[in-house]
Each structure stands twice: as structure tokens, then as C-alpha cells.
Amino acid sequence: MKKRFFTLAMQVAAYEARRGHGKLAQEIRSLIDQAKAAATRPRESKKPVPLVHPRGELAGLFTAS
């Protein structure tokens, strides 16, 4: 499914380049490259975050006592 999306996005970038919208085409290609790079990086483990010691984004949202 991702491969089909990237293929379609590249077609949109090529279409925009042919229409003379080079900056938009380059921006789309850049976003595609960033998404592909993010997809190949190993993901952080999806371990549950204990609410007694929140980390990351949860640290600002929760307080435990």
C-alpha cells in the first residue's frame, strides 16, 4: 500500500513539474524522500508508559502522586 502511495505521489510531482510548478514538484519529492527515510528507520518499541513515571509527551499531560 505504501509503495502505491509513493508511486502516485511521484506521478503528481512529475505532473506538477511538467506544468511548470518546479518548486511544488521539488517540495513533493522532498516530502516523499522524508517519508521513505522515516519508514526505513527502526521504530521505538511500543511499550506501555507507566503513568506513575510518565515520559515524553505524557510527562506534560499527567501528574501522579
DSSP file (Angstrom, degrees, kcal/mol; ACC not computed):
  #  RESIDUE AA STRUCTURE BP1 BP2  ACC     N-H-->O    O-->H-N    N-H-->O    O-->H-N    TCO  KAPPA ALPHA  PHI   PSI    X-CA   Y-CA   Z-CA
    1    1 A M     >        0   0    0      0, 0.0     4,-1.9     0, 0.0     5,-0.1   0.000 360.0 360.0 360.0 -43.0    0.0    0.0    0.0
    2    2 A K  H  >  +     0   0    0      1,-0.2     4,-2.8     2,-0.2     5,-0.2   0.908 360.0  54.8 -62.1 -40.8    2.8    2.4    0.9
    3    3 A K  H  > S+     0   0    0      1,-0.2     4,-2.3     2,-0.2    -1,-0.2   0.898 107.4  49.8 -61.6 -40.0    4.6    1.7   -2.4
    4    4 A R  H  > S+     0   0    0      2,-0.2     4,-2.4     1,-0.2    -1,-0.2   0.892 110.6  50.2 -64.9 -39.5    1.4    2.6   -4.4
    5    5 A F  H  X S+     0   0    0     -4,-1.9     4,-2.8     2,-0.2    -2,-0.2   0.936 111.3  47.6 -63.6 -46.8    1.1    5.9   -2.4
    6    6 A F  H  X S+     0   0    0     -4,-2.8     4,-2.3     1,-0.2    -2,-0.2   0.889 111.5  51.4 -63.1 -38.5    4.7    6.8   -3.1
    7    7 A T  H  X S+     0   0    0     -4,-2.3     4,-1.8    -5,-0.2    -1,-0.2   0.928 112.0  46.0 -63.1 -45.3    4.2    6.0   -6.8
    8    8 A L  H  X S+     0   0    0     -4,-2.4     4,-2.1     2,-0.2    -2,-0.2   0.906 111.5  51.8 -64.1 -42.2    1.1    8.1   -7.0
    9    9 A A  H  X S+     0   0    0     -4,-2.8     4,-2.2     1,-0.2    -1,-0.2   0.886 108.7  51.0 -63.4 -38.4    2.8   11.0   -5.2
   10   10 A M  H  X S+     0   0    0     -4,-2.3     4,-2.4     2,-0.2    -1,-0.2   0.865 108.2  52.7 -66.3 -35.1    5.8   10.8   -7.6
   11   11 A Q  H  X S+     0   0    0     -4,-1.8     4,-2.4     2,-0.2    -2,-0.2   0.890 108.6  49.9 -65.9 -38.6    3.3   11.0  -10.5
   12   12 A V  H  X S+     0   0    0     -4,-2.1     4,-2.5     2,-0.2    -2,-0.2   0.916 110.5  50.2 -64.6 -42.4    1.8   14.1   -9.0
   13   13 A A  H  X S+     0   0    0     -4,-2.2     4,-2.2     1,-0.2    -2,-0.2   0.910 111.6  48.0 -62.0 -42.5    5.2   15.6   -8.6
   14   14 A A  H  X S+     0   0    0     -4,-2.4     4,-2.3     2,-0.2    -2,-0.2   0.901 110.8  51.5 -65.2 -40.7    6.1   14.8  -12.3
   15   15 A Y  H  X S+     0   0    0     -4,-2.4     4,-1.5     1,-0.2    -2,-0.2   0.925 110.9  47.6 -61.1 -45.5    2.7   16.3  -13.4
   16   16 A E  H  <>S+     0   0    0     -4,-2.5     5,-2.8     1,-0.2     4,-0.2   0.877 110.0  52.9 -65.4 -37.4    3.4   19.5  -11.5
   17   17 A A  H ><5S+     0   0    0     -4,-2.2     3,-1.4     1,-0.2    -1,-0.2   0.911 107.6  51.4 -63.9 -41.8    6.9   19.7  -12.9
   18   18 A R  H 3<5S+     0   0    0     -4,-2.3    -1,-0.2     1,-0.3    -2,-0.2   0.820 106.2  55.4 -64.1 -30.6    5.6   19.4  -16.4
   19   19 A R  T 3<5S-     0   0    0     -4,-1.5    -1,-0.3    -5,-0.2    -2,-0.2   0.459 125.1-103.0 -81.6  -0.7    3.1   22.2  -15.7
   20   20 A G  T < 5S+     0   0    0     -3,-1.4     2,-1.0    -4,-0.2     3,-0.2   0.592  85.0 127.1  92.0  11.0    6.0   24.5  -14.7
   21   21 A H     >< +     0   0    0     -5,-2.8     4,-2.4     1,-0.2     5,-0.2  -0.535  22.8 156.3 -98.8  65.9    5.5   24.2  -11.0
   22   22 A G  H  >  +     0   0    0     -2,-1.0     4,-2.6     1,-0.2     5,-0.2   0.864  68.2  52.9 -62.5 -39.9    9.0   23.2  -10.2
   23   23 A K  H  > S+     0   0    0     -3,-0.2     4,-2.2     2,-0.2    -1,-0.2   0.923 111.7  45.9 -64.7 -43.3    9.0   24.4   -6.6
   24   24 A L  H  > S+     0   0    0      2,-0.2     4,-2.5     1,-0.2    -2,-0.2   0.917 112.5  51.2 -64.4 -42.8    5.9   22.4   -5.8
   25   25 A A  H  X S+     0   0    0     -4,-2.4     4,-2.4     1,-0.2    -2,-0.2   0.917 111.1  47.7 -61.0 -43.6    7.3   19.3   -7.5
   26   26 A Q  H  X S+     0   0    0     -4,-2.6     4,-2.4     1,-0.2    -1,-0.2   0.885 110.4  52.4 -65.3 -38.3   10.5   19.6   -5.6
   27   27 A E  H  X S+     0   0    0     -4,-2.2     4,-2.3     2,-0.2    -2,-0.2   0.914 109.8  48.4 -63.4 -42.7    8.6   20.0   -2.3
   28   28 A I  H  X S+     0   0    0     -4,-2.5     4,-2.3     2,-0.2    -2,-0.2   0.928 111.9  49.4 -63.1 -45.0    6.5   16.9   -3.0
   29   29 A R  H  X S+     0   0    0     -4,-2.4     4,-2.5     1,-0.2    -2,-0.2   0.896 110.0  51.8 -61.7 -39.5    9.7   14.9   -3.9
   30   30 A S  H  X S+     0   0    0     -4,-2.4     4,-2.4     2,-0.2    -1,-0.2   0.915 109.5  48.8 -63.5 -43.0   11.3   16.1   -0.7
   31   31 A L  H  X S+     0   0    0     -4,-2.3     4,-2.3     2,-0.2    -1,-0.2   0.888 110.8  51.3 -63.5 -38.8    8.3   15.0    1.4
   32   32 A I  H  X S+     0   0    0     -4,-2.3     4,-2.6     2,-0.2    -2,-0.2   0.933 109.9  49.2 -63.8 -45.3    8.4   11.6   -0.3
   33   33 A D  H  X S+     0   0    0     -4,-2.5     4,-2.3     1,-0.2    -2,-0.2   0.902 111.5  49.4 -61.0 -41.4   12.1   11.2    0.5
   34   34 A Q  H  X S+     0   0    0     -4,-2.4     4,-2.3     2,-0.2    -1,-0.2   0.909 111.6  48.8 -63.6 -41.9   11.5   12.2    4.1
   35   35 A A  H  X S+     0   0    0     -4,-2.3     4,-1.8     2,-0.2    -2,-0.2   0.895 111.5  49.1 -66.7 -39.8    8.6    9.7    4.4
   36   36 A K  H  X S+     0   0    0     -4,-2.6     4,-1.2     2,-0.2    -1,-0.2   0.906 111.5  49.5 -65.9 -40.3   10.7    6.9    2.9
   37   37 A A  H  X S+     0   0    0     -4,-2.3     4,-1.0     1,-0.2     3,-0.3   0.902 111.1  49.4 -64.5 -40.8   13.5    7.6    5.2
   38   38 A A  H  < S+     0   0    0     -4,-2.3    -1,-0.2     1,-0.2    -2,-0.2   0.845 107.8  55.0 -67.1 -32.8   11.2    7.6    8.2
   39   39 A A  H  < S+     0   0    0     -4,-1.8    -1,-0.2     1,-0.2    -2,-0.2   0.782 107.9  49.0 -71.7 -26.4    9.7    4.3    7.1
   40   40 A T  H  < S+     0   0    0     -4,-1.2    -1,-0.2    -3,-0.3    -2,-0.2   0.673  90.6  95.1 -88.5 -16.7   13.1    2.6    7.0
   41   41 A R  S  < S-     0   0    0     -4,-1.0     2,-0.2    -3,-0.2    -3,-0.0  -0.475  88.3-104.5 -71.4 143.2   14.2    3.8   10.4
   42   42 A P        -     0   0    0      0, 0.0     2,-0.2     0, 0.0    -1,-0.1  -0.479  39.4-125.5 -66.6 136.7   13.6    1.3   13.2
   43   43 A R        -     0   0    0     -2,-0.2     3,-0.1     1,-0.1     2,-0.1  -0.479  23.3-101.7 -82.6 152.6   10.7    2.3   15.3
   44   44 A E        -     0   0    0     -2,-0.2    -1,-0.1     1,-0.1     2,-0.0  -0.399  50.6 -91.2 -67.3 150.3   10.8    2.8   19.0
   45   45 A S        -     0   0    0      1,-0.1     2,-0.6    -2,-0.1    -1,-0.1  -0.338  29.1-131.5 -64.0 146.3    9.3   -0.1   20.9
   46   46 A K        +     0   0    0     -3,-0.1    -1,-0.1     3,-0.0     3,-0.1  -0.279  49.0 154.3 -95.3  47.3    5.6    0.3   21.7
   47   47 A K        -     0   0    0     -2,-0.6     2,-0.0     1,-0.1    -3,-0.0  -0.471  51.9 -99.8 -73.5 147.1    5.9   -0.5   25.3
   48   48 A P        -     0   0    0      0, 0.0    -1,-0.1     0, 0.0    -2,-0.0  -0.381  32.3-127.0 -65.6 146.5    3.3    0.9   27.6
   49   49 A V        -     0   0    0     -3,-0.1     2,-0.2    -2,-0.0    -3,-0.0  -0.853  21.7-126.2 -96.0 119.0    4.3    4.1   29.5
   50   50 A P    >   -     0   0    0      0, 0.0     3,-0.8     0, 0.0     5,-0.0  -0.465  11.1-143.8 -65.4 131.4    3.7    3.7   33.3
   51   51 A L  T 3  S+     0   0    0      1,-0.2    -2,-0.0    -2,-0.2    11,-0.0   0.680  96.0  67.3 -72.5 -16.8    1.6    6.6   34.4
   52   52 A V  T 3  S+     0   0    0      1,-0.3    -1,-0.2    13,-0.1    12,-0.2   0.857 117.3  24.1 -69.7 -33.5    3.4    6.8   37.7
   53   53 A H  S <  S-     0   0    0     -3,-0.8    -1,-0.3    10,-0.1    -2,-0.1  -0.630  88.2-167.4-129.1  71.8    6.6    7.9   35.8
   54   54 A P        -     0   0    0      0, 0.0     2,-0.3     0, 0.0    -3,-0.1  -0.295   4.5-166.0 -65.2 146.0    5.3    9.5   32.6
   55   55 A R    >   -     0   0    0     -5,-0.0     3,-1.3     4,-0.0     4,-0.3  -0.839  46.4  -3.8-125.4 163.7    7.9   10.2   29.8
   56   56 A G  G >> S-     0   0    0     -2,-0.3     3,-0.9     1,-0.3     4,-0.5  -0.255 129.5  -3.9  62.0-133.8    7.9   12.2   26.6
   57   57 A E  G >4 S+     0   0    0      1,-0.3     3,-0.7     2,-0.2     4,-0.5   0.808 132.0  60.8 -64.8 -30.1    4.6   13.8   25.7
   58   58 A L  G X> S+     0   0    0     -3,-1.3     4,-2.4     1,-0.2     3,-0.8   0.771  88.2  73.1 -69.8 -23.8    2.8   12.3   28.6
   59   59 A A  G <4 S+     0   0    0     -3,-0.9    -1,-0.2    -4,-0.3    -2,-0.2   0.855 100.2  44.0 -60.4 -34.7    5.1   14.0   31.1
   60   60 A G  G << S+     0   0    0     -3,-0.7    -1,-0.3    -4,-0.5    -2,-0.2   0.636 117.0  46.5 -83.5 -13.6    3.4   17.3   30.4
   61   61 A L  T <4 S+     0   0    0     -3,-0.8     2,-0.3    -4,-0.5    -2,-0.2   0.777 109.3  47.1 -98.6 -30.5   -0.1   16.0   30.5
   62   62 A F     <  -     0   0    0     -4,-2.4     2,-0.4     2,-0.0    -1,-0.1  -0.853  52.0-170.6-118.7 148.3   -0.2   13.8   33.6
   63   63 A T        -     0   0    0     -2,-0.3     2,-0.4    -3,-0.1   -10,-0.1  -0.996  11.7-163.2-129.3 139.9    0.9   14.1   37.2
   64   64 A A              0   0    0     -2,-0.4   -12,-0.0   -12,-0.2    -2,-0.0  -0.952 360.0 360.0-123.6 142.4    0.9   11.1   39.5
   65   65 A S              0   0    0     -2,-0.4    -1,-0.1     0, 0.0   -13,-0.1   0.332 360.0 360.0-141.1 360.0    1.0   11.2   43.3
